[in-house]
Amino acid sequence: MINYLSCGVLWFGLSVKLSDLVRDRRNPFLRTICAVMALAGLCFLLGAPPTVGAVNRITNVPNLAAPLTYAAITAYSASSLVLIVHWRGGPNVRRTARRWVLGYALVLAGIAVTFAAGDAPVERRTDFDTYYATTPFVSVMILLYLLAHLTAVTVTAVWSLNWAREVRGRLRAGLLTLGVGTVVSAGYSVSKLAAVVARWCGQDWSALGTRLSPGLAGLGAVTTVVGILIPLVGQALALWRRSWRSFVRLEPLDRELDELLTRRGLRLRRPPWASPAVLLTWRRTSINNGLHHLLDGWSDRGLYEAVFGAALRSTGDRRKADAAAWAAVIVAAARAEREGRRPSQDGRMAGRLPEVAGLEDISRALTASDRPAAGSRAVEGVV
């Protein structure tokens, strides 16, 4: 049961990242993350005793599930190393990654050759390692995958924990969690190796491989994936928070333009069940549609300059003064557009629009509490 539970958790994490991979298929980091989660889940799926029995029965090859599981573990080990290489970056990323992939490809070939050369006629679903620890060729296959796994988790742990000392924030938390996860995962291969060595010495420590190692493998793999996801999920949550905050801050400006947008058919249909980033894009697009229509024909340069000067004298802040002036121009232009009153051609601000970064300041200036008193009086005097 623990194998299937671990597989489900890992593949759930994989499903979360697949959407990012679809959008950015050429990103080697995303590809490696998905490979790590996919292979980790496959290891647990293939290693579950019911799956072992099913594979052996369907293929009619005794214990074929063993080299398949070992191959999955070896591929997972290689992907973990490649992941930390891509994550860390540097001038020789591709060369280093290729070397690890080549080395573990040789291990995979060794697993296939030694299983084919050996003889394992008796099906063992849970204690294959200790049962065949002294069988020619098969014992070499067992050592190959265990040493390859132990090497990968040791190197990954050292790299991630050393790197964690150089960084801060979410990346540090992720690296520390990843390091702890790989240390726990090392317990899997260490306990298996201890049981194999005990078998060489005539002792029976098979419980280490059948009871202790599966739990360590599950806990280590899940912790490792959590460590990988912490910086990514944290970054996504930070983007979600910033987008939602901007979306809310633009509401006063959106409300000011709502009647114009609706009447002129300039508002886009609001996307259902959208993320904050998509909603923010929708709101900004609607606002820009309204401003393009409004400011081209109804804006008043004289009003902008009057309010800007009054607000600057009142606050001493050019940014606030600019936002207050734009707010006054937008309010007056919206009213003039409804009433059909156009300013003189020379007084229009045709082609000039506020910067996207300043839309939130303008929206804030539209609220009574933030609008400078001088700006309010100027607006009231003109409109």
C-alpha positions in Angstrom: 0.0 0.0 0.0 2.8 2.4 0.8 4.2 2.0 -2.7 0.9 2.9 -4.4 0.4 5.9 -2.0 3.9 7.2 -2.7 3.3 6.8 -6.4 0.0 8.7 -6.2 1.6 11.6 -4.3 4.5 11.9 -6.8 2.3 11.6 -9.9 -0.1 14.2 -8.4 2.9 16.6 -8.2 3.7 15.6 -11.8 0.2 16.5 -12.9 0.6 20.0 -11.4 3.9 20.6 -13.3 2.7 19.2 -16.7 0.8 22.3 -17.6 4.0 24.4 -17.2 5.9 21.9 -19.3 3.3 22.1 -22.1 3.8 25.9 -22.2 7.6 25.7 -22.1 8.6 22.4 -23.6 12.2 23.4 -24.4 13.0 24.2 -20.7 15.5 21.5 -19.6 14.8 22.3 -16.0 11.1 21.6 -16.3 11.7 18.5 -18.3 14.0 17.2 -15.7 11.6 18.0 -12.8 8.8 16.1 -14.6 11.2 13.2 -15.3 12.2 13.0 -11.6 8.6 12.8 -10.5 7.5 10.4 -13.2 10.4 8.0 -12.6 10.1 8.2 -8.8 6.4 7.2 -9.1 7.3 4.5 -11.5 9.8 3.1 -9.1 7.2 2.6 -6.4 4.6 1.3 -8.9 7.0 -1.4 -10.2 8.3 -2.2 -6.8 4.9 -3.0 -5.3 4.5 -6.8 -4.7 1.2 -7.0 -6.6 2.8 -5.2 -9.6 5.8 -7.5 -9.4 3.6 -10.5 -9.6 1.6 -9.1 -12.5 4.7 -8.2 -14.5 6.2 -11.7 -14.0 2.9 -13.4 -14.9 2.2 -11.3 -18.0 5.7 -11.6 -19.4 6.1 -15.3 -18.3 9.7 -14.4 -17.2 10.4 -15.2 -13.5 11.5 -12.0 -11.7 11.6 -9.8 -14.8 10.0 -7.1 -12.5 13.3 -6.9 -10.6 15.6 -5.5 -13.4 12.7 -3.3 -14.6 12.4 -1.8 -11.1 16.1 -1.5 -10.8 16.3 0.2 -14.1 13.6 2.7 -13.0 15.5 3.4 -9.8 18.7 3.9 -11.8 17.0 6.3 -14.2 15.5 8.2 -11.3 18.9 8.5 -9.7 20.3 9.9 -13.0 17.5 12.4 -13.4 18.0 13.6 -9.8 21.6 14.4 -10.5 20.8 16.1 -13.8 18.1 18.1 -12.0 20.5 19.6 -9.5 23.0 20.3 -12.3 20.4 22.3 -14.3 19.1 23.9 -11.1 22.6 25.1 -10.1 23.5 26.2 -13.6 27.0 27.3 -14.7 29.1 27.3 -17.8 29.4 23.5 -18.1 25.8 22.5 -17.4 25.2 20.5 -20.5 28.5 18.7 -20.5 28.2 17.7 -16.8 24.6 16.5 -17.4 25.7 14.4 -20.4 28.4 12.8 -18.4 26.0 11.7 -15.7 23.5 10.5 -18.2 26.2 8.5 -20.0 27.5 7.0 -16.8 24.0 5.8 -15.7 23.2 4.6 -19.2 26.1 2.2 -18.7 24.7 1.1 -15.4 21.3 0.4 -17.1 23.1 -1.7 -19.8 24.9 -3.6 -17.0 21.7 -4.3 -15.3 20.2 -5.8 -18.5 23.3 -7.9 -19.3 23.8 -9.3 -15.8 20.2 -10.3 -15.5 20.2 -12.0 -18.8 23.5 -13.8 -17.9 22.3 -14.9 -14.5 19.7 -17.4 -13.3 16.8 -16.4 -11.1 14.1 -19.0 -11.5 12.3 -18.7 -8.2 10.0 -15.7 -8.0 10.7 -13.4 -5.0 8.3 -10.5 -4.8 9.7 -8.7 -1.7 13.2 -10.2 -0.9 14.8 -10.6 -4.3 17.9 -8.7 -3.2 18.8 -10.9 -0.2 17.6 -14.2 -1.8 19.8 -13.8 -4.9 22.6 -11.9 -3.1 25.1 -14.8 -3.7 23.8 -15.8 -7.2 26.4 -15.3 -10.0 25.7 -12.3 -12.2 22.4 -11.5 -10.5 24.4 -10.4 -7.4 26.4 -8.0 -9.6 23.1 -6.5 -11.0 21.9 -5.9 -7.4 25.2 -4.2 -6.5 25.1 -2.1 -9.6 21.7 -0.5 -8.9 22.3 -0.1 -5.2 25.7 1.6 -5.6 24.3 3.8 -8.4 21.4 4.9 -6.2 23.7 5.5 -3.2 26.1 7.6 -5.4 23.3 9.7 -6.8 21.6 10.5 -3.5 25.0 11.2 -1.8 26.1 13.6 -4.5 22.7 15.3 -4.7 22.6 15.7 -0.9 26.1 17.2 -0.7 25.5 19.6 -3.7 22.1 20.8 -2.4 23.2 21.3 1.3 26.4 23.1 0.2 24.4 25.3 -2.1 21.8 26.0 0.6 24.5 27.8 2.6 25.0 30.3 -0.2 21.3 31.3 -0.8 18.3 32.6 1.2 14.6 32.5 1.1 12.4 29.9 -0.7 15.4 28.5 -2.6 17.3 27.8 0.6 14.2 26.1 2.1 13.8 24.0 -1.0 17.4 23.0 -1.1 17.5 22.0 2.6 14.3 20.0 2.2 15.8 18.3 -0.9 19.0 17.6 1.0 17.1 16.0 3.8 15.0 14.0 1.4 18.1 12.6 -0.4 19.8 11.7 3.0 16.6 9.8 3.9 16.6 8.1 0.5 20.2 7.0 1.1 18.8 4.9 3.9 17.1 2.8 1.2 20.3 1.7 -0.5 22.3 1.5 2.8 19.7 -0.8 4.4 19.5 -2.9 1.2 23.3 -3.1 1.0 23.5 -4.1 4.7 21.1 -6.9 4.1 23.0 -8.1 1.1 26.4 -8.1 3.0 24.8 -9.9 5.9 23.6 -12.6 3.4 27.2 -12.9 2.2 28.2 -13.5 5.8 25.6 -16.1 6.3 23.2 -13.9 8.3 19.5 -13.2 7.6 18.8 -9.5 7.7 16.2 -9.5 5.0 13.8 -7.5 7.2 16.0 -4.5 6.4 15.2 -4.8 2.8 11.6 -5.8 3.1 10.4 -3.6 5.9 12.8 -0.7 6.6 13.9 0.3 3.1 10.5 0.7 1.4 9.5 3.2 4.1 12.7 5.2 3.8 12.4 5.2 0.0 8.8 6.5 0.1 9.6 9.2 2.7 12.8 10.2 1.0 11.3 10.5 -2.5 8.3 12.5 -1.3 10.5 14.8 0.7 12.8 15.3 -2.2 10.0 16.2 -4.6 8.6 18.6 -1.9 12.1 20.3 -1.8 12.0 20.7 -5.6 8.6 22.2 -5.6 9.0 24.6 -2.6 10.8 27.4 -4.7 8.5 26.8 -7.7 5.3 26.8 -5.7 6.5 29.7 -3.7 7.3 31.7 -6.8 3.8 30.9 -8.2 2.1 31.9 -5.0 4.1 35.2 -5.0 3.0 35.9 -8.6 -0.6 35.0 -7.7 -0.5 37.4 -4.7 1.0 40.3 -6.8 -1.5 39.7 -9.6 -4.5 39.7 -7.3 -3.3 42.8 -5.4 -2.9 44.7 -8.7 -6.3 43.4 -9.9 -8.0 44.8 -6.8 -6.1 48.1 -6.9 -7.2 48.7 -10.4 -10.9 48.3 -9.5 -11.6 52.1 -8.9 -10.2 53.0 -12.4 -12.1 50.1 -13.9 -15.3 51.2 -12.2 -14.8 54.8 -13.5 -14.6 53.5 -17.0 -17.3 50.8 -16.7 -20.2 52.8 -18.2 -18.1 53.9 -21.2 -16.7 50.4 -21.7 -20.2 48.8 -21.6 -21.9 51.4 -23.8 -19.2 51.4 -26.4 -18.7 47.6 -26.3 -15.1 48.0 -25.4 -15.1 45.6 -22.4 -13.9 42.1 -23.1 -15.9 39.2 -21.6 -14.6 38.3 -18.2 -12.9 34.9 -18.4 -14.6 32.3 -16.1 -12.5 30.4 -13.5 -9.4 32.4 -14.4 -6.2 32.8 -12.4 -5.4 36.2 -10.9 -2.8 36.8 -13.6 -5.4 36.2 -16.4 -7.9 38.4 -14.5 -5.3 41.2 -14.2 -4.6 41.0 -18.0 -8.4 41.2 -18.7 -8.8 44.2 -16.5 -5.8 46.0 -17.9 -6.9 45.3 -21.4 -10.4 46.7 -20.7 -8.9 49.8 -19.1 -6.5 50.4 -22.0 -9.4 50.0 -24.4 -11.3 52.7 -22.6 -8.4 55.0 -22.3 -7.5 54.7 -26.0 -11.1 55.7 -26.9 -11.4 58.4 -24.2 -8.0 60.2 -24.3 -7.7 60.4 -28.1 -10.8 62.7 -28.4 -11.8 63.9 -25.0 -8.7 64.6 -22.9 -7.8 68.1 -21.8 -4.1 69.0 -21.6 -4.8 72.2 -19.7 -6.7 70.3 -17.0 -3.8 67.9 -16.7 -1.2 70.7 -16.2 -3.4 72.6 -13.8 -4.1 69.6 -11.5 -0.5 68.4 -11.8 0.8 71.8 -10.7 -1.7 72.1 -7.8 -1.0 68.5 -6.6 2.8 69.0 -6.8 2.6 72.1 -4.7 0.4 70.3 -2.2 2.3 67.0 -1.9 5.8 67.7 -3.3 5.6 64.2 -4.9 5.8 64.1 -8.7 4.5 60.6 -8.9 1.4 61.4 -6.9 0.9 64.6 -8.7 1.0 62.8 -12.1 -1.5 60.2 -10.9 -3.8 62.9 -9.6 -3.6 64.8 -12.9 -4.4 61.7 -14.9 -7.3 60.9 -12.6 -8.7 64.3 -13.1 -8.3 64.1 -16.9 -10.0 60.7 -17.0 -12.9 61.8 -14.9 -13.4 64.9 -16.9 -13.0 63.1 -20.2 -15.5 60.5 -19.3 -18.1 63.1 -18.4 -17.4 65.2 -21.5 -17.7 62.1 -23.7 -21.1 61.3 -22.2 -22.3 64.9 -22.8 -20.7 65.2 -26.3 -18.4 68.1 -25.3 -15.0 68.0 -27.0 -12.0 70.2 -25.9 -10.2 72.2 -28.6 -8.0 70.3 -30.9 -4.9 72.0 -29.6 -5.8 71.2 -26.0 -6.1 67.4 -26.5 -3.6 64.8 -25.3 -3.9 62.7 -28.4 -1.6 59.7 -28.6 -0.5 60.1 -25.0 -1.5 57.4 -22.5 -0.4 56.7 -18.9 2.2 54.1 -18.4 0.9 50.6 -17.3 3.0 50.9 -14.1 1.1 54.1 -13.2 -2.4 52.7 -13.7 -2.5 51.6 -10.0 -1.5 55.0 -8.9 -4.2 56.6 -11.0 -6.7 54.2 -9.6 -5.7 55.0 -6.1 -5.9 58.7 -6.8 -9.5 58.2 -7.9 -10.5 57.3 -4.3 -11.5 60.3 -2.2 -9.2 59.4 0.6 -6.0 59.4 -1.6 -6.9 62.2 -4.1 -5.0 65.4 -3.2 -7.4 68.2 -2.1 -6.0 70.5 -4.8 -6.6 68.0 -7.4 -10.2 67.5 -6.3 -10.9 71.2 -6.4 -9.3 71.5 -9.9 -11.5 68.7 -11.2 -14.6 70.2 -9.7 -13.7 73.6 -11.1 -13.3 72.3 -14.6 -16.0 69.7 -14.9 
